[in-house]
Amino acid sequence: MPGPHRPAEPTSGPPGRDSVTDLVRWAAFSCFLVPVALLWYGASFAGAAGTAFGLAAVTGACRLLLRRSERLAARPRARRGGRHTGENTPVD
C-alpha cells in the first residue's frame, strides 16, 4: 500500500516496461493485420498495399513524436526555455 508521499505503482504490465514500445508494437501488428483483413474481404492487392504503407507511415510518425515528447518531458524544467512567469525581474 503506498504511503502519503509515495505515488501508487502502475497496475498495467510488468514493471520497467516501456508503454511507447508496447504501443508501437500493437500499431505495427495492425499494419500487418488490416491489409490481410482487406485482402480476405476482397479488396485489391494495390489497395491493401497502399493501406499498409499509409498505416506504416502514420505509425512511424507517431513513434517519432512520442519519443520526442518523452525526451522533452525528461529534461529538467529550467532548461526547457520559453517565458518564465512569476519572477520578479523587470522588463525593459
Residue frames as a rotation matrix with the C-alpha (Angstrom) as fourth column:
MET 1
0.583 0.812 0.000 0.00
0.812 -0.583 0.000 0.00
0.000 0.000 -1.000 0.00
PRO 2
-0.169 -0.690 0.704 1.53
0.619 -0.630 -0.469 3.34
0.767 0.356 0.533 -0.99
GLY 3
-0.303 -0.039 -0.952 2.25
0.890 -0.368 -0.269 5.88
-0.340 -0.929 0.146 1.69
PRO 4
0.632 0.637 -0.440 1.20
0.483 -0.769 -0.419 9.54
-0.605 0.052 -0.794 1.64
HIS 5
0.328 -0.588 -0.739 4.44
-0.545 -0.757 0.360 10.63
-0.771 0.285 -0.569 -0.06
ARG 6
-0.759 -0.594 0.265 4.86
-0.171 0.575 0.800 7.74
-0.628 0.562 -0.538 -2.49
PRO 7
-0.163 0.737 -0.656 2.80
-0.980 -0.198 0.021 7.51
-0.114 0.647 0.754 -5.68
ALA 8
0.475 0.430 0.768 0.99
-0.339 0.895 -0.291 4.29
-0.812 -0.123 0.570 -6.49
GLU 9
-0.679 -0.706 0.202 2.72
-0.160 0.410 0.898 1.87
-0.717 0.577 -0.392 -8.85
PRO 10
-0.269 0.591 -0.761 1.13
-0.962 -0.127 0.241 1.41
0.046 0.797 0.603 -12.28
THR 11
0.016 0.378 0.926 -1.02
-0.502 0.804 -0.320 -1.68
-0.865 -0.459 0.203 -12.41
SER 12
0.929 0.359 -0.084 -0.79
-0.243 0.425 -0.872 -2.49
-0.278 0.831 0.482 -16.12
GLY 13
0.688 -0.659 -0.304 2.10
-0.131 0.299 -0.945 -4.60
0.714 0.690 0.119 -17.42
PRO 14
0.515 -0.594 -0.618 5.26
0.840 0.491 0.229 -5.76
0.168 -0.637 0.753 -15.74
PRO 15
0.760 -0.259 -0.596 7.47
0.118 -0.847 0.519 -3.16
-0.639 -0.465 -0.613 -14.04
GLY 16
-0.214 -0.929 -0.301 10.03
-0.094 -0.287 0.953 -1.41
-0.972 0.232 -0.026 -16.21
ARG 17
-0.209 0.196 0.958 8.13
0.892 0.440 0.105 -1.99
-0.401 0.877 -0.267 -19.44
ASP 18
-0.884 -0.185 -0.429 8.07
0.009 -0.925 0.380 0.86
-0.467 0.333 0.819 -21.94
SER 19
0.013 0.995 0.103 4.49
0.306 0.094 -0.947 1.82
-0.952 0.044 -0.303 -22.84
VAL 20
0.251 0.021 -0.968 5.55
-0.769 -0.603 -0.213 3.59
-0.588 0.797 -0.135 -26.05
THR 21
-0.775 -0.581 -0.248 7.26
-0.620 0.624 0.476 0.42
-0.122 0.523 -0.844 -27.26
ASP 22
-0.648 0.623 0.439 4.11
0.376 0.762 -0.527 -1.58
-0.663 -0.176 -0.728 -26.50
LEU 23
0.304 0.797 -0.522 2.00
-0.099 -0.518 -0.850 0.95
-0.948 0.310 -0.079 -28.37
VAL 24
-0.063 -0.420 -0.906 4.29
-0.947 -0.261 0.186 0.85
-0.315 0.869 -0.381 -31.40
ARG 25
-0.934 -0.264 0.240 4.25
-0.207 0.949 0.239 -2.97
-0.291 0.173 -0.941 -31.38
TRP 26
-0.200 0.942 0.270 0.45
0.455 0.333 -0.826 -3.01
-0.868 -0.042 -0.496 -31.47
ALA 27
0.414 0.318 -0.853 0.47
-0.493 -0.709 -0.504 -0.42
-0.765 0.630 -0.137 -34.25
ALA 28
-0.529 -0.671 -0.519 2.95
-0.824 0.260 0.503 -2.48
-0.203 0.694 -0.691 -36.27
PHE 29
-0.798 0.328 0.506 0.74
0.243 0.943 -0.228 -5.52
-0.552 -0.059 -0.832 -35.74
SER 30
0.264 0.950 -0.167 -2.21
0.210 -0.226 -0.951 -3.56
-0.941 0.216 -0.260 -37.12
CYS 31
0.026 -0.339 -0.941 -0.10
-0.850 -0.503 0.157 -2.53
-0.526 0.795 -0.301 -40.12
PHE 32
-0.936 -0.333 -0.116 0.05
-0.348 0.822 0.450 -6.25
-0.055 0.462 -0.885 -40.90
LEU 33
-0.681 0.691 0.242 -3.44
0.433 0.647 -0.628 -7.27
-0.590 -0.323 -0.740 -39.81
VAL 34
0.055 0.767 -0.639 -5.50
-0.233 -0.613 -0.755 -4.58
-0.971 0.191 0.145 -41.58
PRO 35
-0.261 -0.138 -0.955 -4.20
-0.955 -0.105 0.276 -5.31
-0.139 0.985 -0.105 -45.11
VAL 36
-0.998 -0.056 -0.031 -4.66
-0.059 0.994 0.093 -9.06
0.026 0.095 -0.995 -44.51
ALA 37
-0.402 0.915 -0.020 -8.27
0.386 0.150 -0.910 -8.43
-0.830 -0.374 -0.414 -43.48
LEU 38
0.050 0.393 -0.918 -8.79
-0.657 -0.679 -0.326 -6.21
-0.752 0.620 0.224 -46.54
LEU 39
-0.659 -0.347 -0.668 -7.47
-0.740 0.459 0.491 -8.94
0.136 0.818 -0.560 -48.82
TRP 40
-0.922 0.342 0.180 -9.62
0.237 0.868 -0.437 -11.52
-0.306 -0.361 -0.881 -47.03
TYR 41
-0.067 0.975 -0.212 -12.74
0.324 -0.180 -0.929 -9.45
-0.944 -0.131 -0.303 -47.72
GLY 42
0.372 0.286 0.883 -11.93
0.859 0.253 -0.444 -8.96
-0.351 0.924 -0.152 -51.39
ALA 43
0.754 -0.176 -0.633 -10.02
-0.231 -0.973 -0.004 -5.69
-0.615 0.149 -0.774 -51.64
SER 44
0.871 -0.482 -0.096 -7.40
-0.011 0.176 -0.984 -5.36
0.491 0.859 0.148 -54.35
PHE 45
0.388 -0.823 -0.414 -3.76
0.920 0.371 0.125 -6.07
0.051 -0.429 0.902 -53.60
ALA 46
-0.415 -0.541 0.732 -2.83
0.542 -0.793 -0.278 -2.50
0.731 0.281 0.622 -54.56
GLY 47
0.328 0.628 0.705 -5.44
-0.273 -0.652 0.708 -1.11
0.904 -0.425 -0.042 -52.16
ALA 48
0.942 -0.012 -0.334 -4.22
0.299 0.476 0.827 -3.32
0.150 -0.879 0.452 -49.33
ALA 49
0.037 -0.999 -0.014 -0.59
0.977 0.039 -0.209 -2.41
0.209 -0.006 0.978 -50.04
GLY 50
-0.275 -0.071 0.959 -1.45
0.182 -0.983 -0.021 1.29
0.944 0.168 0.283 -50.09
THR 51
0.744 0.600 0.293 -3.26
-0.227 -0.185 0.956 0.93
0.628 -0.778 -0.001 -46.78
ALA 52
0.697 -0.561 -0.446 -0.27
0.716 0.565 0.410 -0.91
0.021 -0.605 0.796 -45.28
PHE 53
-0.299 -0.843 0.448 2.07
0.799 -0.478 -0.366 1.84
0.523 0.248 0.816 -46.47
GLY 54
0.014 0.394 0.919 -0.16
-0.153 -0.908 0.391 4.58
0.988 -0.146 0.048 -45.06
LEU 55
0.937 0.341 -0.074 -0.52
-0.004 0.225 0.974 2.84
0.349 -0.913 0.213 -41.70
ALA 56
0.359 -0.889 -0.285 3.25
0.929 0.368 0.023 2.29
0.085 -0.273 0.958 -41.54
ALA 57
-0.363 -0.473 0.802 3.88
0.461 -0.840 -0.287 5.98
0.810 0.266 0.523 -42.27
VAL 58
0.402 0.591 0.699 1.44
-0.374 -0.591 0.715 7.12
0.836 -0.549 -0.016 -39.57
THR 59
0.918 -0.099 -0.385 2.90
0.364 0.599 0.713 4.60
0.160 -0.795 0.585 -37.10
GLY 60
-0.008 -0.999 0.033 6.43
0.945 -0.018 -0.325 5.84
0.326 0.028 0.945 -37.78
ALA 61
-0.280 -0.043 0.959 5.44
0.055 -0.998 -0.028 9.49
0.958 0.045 0.282 -37.38
CYS 62
0.732 0.607 0.311 3.60
-0.300 -0.122 0.946 8.77
0.612 -0.786 0.093 -34.13
ARG 63
0.669 -0.562 -0.487 6.60
0.730 0.618 0.291 6.84
0.137 -0.550 0.824 -32.80
LEU 64
-0.342 -0.832 0.436 8.90
0.709 -0.533 -0.462 9.77
0.617 0.151 0.773 -33.54
LEU 65
-0.051 0.404 0.913 6.53
-0.294 -0.880 0.373 12.24
0.955 -0.249 0.163 -31.88
LEU 66
0.905 0.398 -0.149 6.06
-0.007 0.364 0.931 10.03
0.425 -0.842 0.332 -28.81
ARG 67
0.315 -0.875 -0.367 9.82
0.932 0.358 -0.053 9.56
0.177 -0.325 0.929 -28.36
ARG 68
-0.432 -0.465 0.773 10.39
0.386 -0.870 -0.308 13.29
0.815 0.166 0.555 -28.79
SER 69
0.356 0.636 0.684 7.77
-0.411 -0.551 0.726 14.14
0.839 -0.540 0.065 -26.18
GLU 70
0.864 -0.128 -0.487 9.36
0.452 0.623 0.638 11.62
0.222 -0.772 0.596 -23.78
ARG 71
-0.148 -0.989 0.021 12.76
0.911 -0.145 -0.386 13.26
0.384 -0.038 0.922 -24.22
LEU 72
-0.352 0.064 0.934 11.28
-0.039 -0.998 0.054 16.72
0.935 -0.018 0.354 -23.64
ALA 73
0.709 0.678 0.192 9.40
-0.254 -0.008 0.967 15.54
0.658 -0.735 0.167 -20.56
ALA 74
0.662 -0.513 -0.547 12.59
0.724 0.625 0.290 14.03
0.193 -0.588 0.785 -19.12
ARG 75
-0.218 -0.761 0.610 14.51
0.464 -0.631 -0.621 17.31
0.858 0.148 0.491 -19.36
PRO 76
-0.532 0.007 -0.846 14.93
0.803 -0.312 -0.508 19.40
-0.268 -0.950 0.161 -16.24
ARG 77
0.465 0.885 0.019 12.31
0.856 -0.444 -0.265 22.13
-0.226 0.140 -0.964 -16.10
ALA 78
0.404 -0.339 -0.850 14.81
0.052 -0.919 0.391 25.03
-0.913 -0.202 -0.353 -16.04
ARG 79
-0.643 -0.766 -0.005 16.36
0.006 -0.012 1.000 24.00
-0.766 0.643 0.012 -19.39
ARG 80
-0.093 0.688 0.720 13.12
0.850 0.431 -0.302 23.96
-0.518 0.584 -0.625 -21.39
GLY 81
-0.927 -0.294 0.231 13.24
0.373 -0.778 0.506 27.62
0.031 0.556 0.831 -22.36
GLY 82
-0.054 0.946 0.320 10.30
0.735 -0.179 0.654 29.82
0.676 0.270 -0.686 -23.12
ARG 83
-0.075 0.112 0.991 8.85
-0.346 -0.935 0.080 32.61
0.935 -0.337 0.108 -20.99
HIS 84
-0.644 -0.140 -0.752 9.21
0.641 0.438 -0.630 32.49
0.418 -0.888 -0.193 -17.24
THR 85
0.120 0.754 0.646 6.22
-0.049 -0.645 0.762 33.82
0.992 -0.123 -0.041 -15.34
GLY 86
0.883 0.356 -0.307 6.07
0.283 0.119 0.952 34.77
0.376 -0.927 0.004 -11.71
GLU 87
-0.030 -0.949 -0.314 9.63
0.990 0.016 -0.143 36.05
0.141 -0.315 0.939 -11.47
ASN 88
0.696 0.284 -0.660 10.45
0.509 -0.843 0.175 39.46
-0.507 -0.458 -0.731 -10.06
THR 89
-0.478 -0.869 0.128 12.70
0.696 -0.286 0.658 40.60
-0.535 0.404 0.742 -12.88
PRO 90
0.076 0.519 -0.851 11.87
-0.161 -0.836 -0.524 43.93
-0.984 0.177 0.020 -14.51
VAL 91
0.251 0.083 0.964 11.02
0.895 0.360 -0.264 44.04
-0.369 0.929 0.016 -18.21
ASP 92
-0.455 -0.511 -0.729 12.90
0.183 -0.855 0.486 46.70
-0.872 0.088 0.482 -20.21
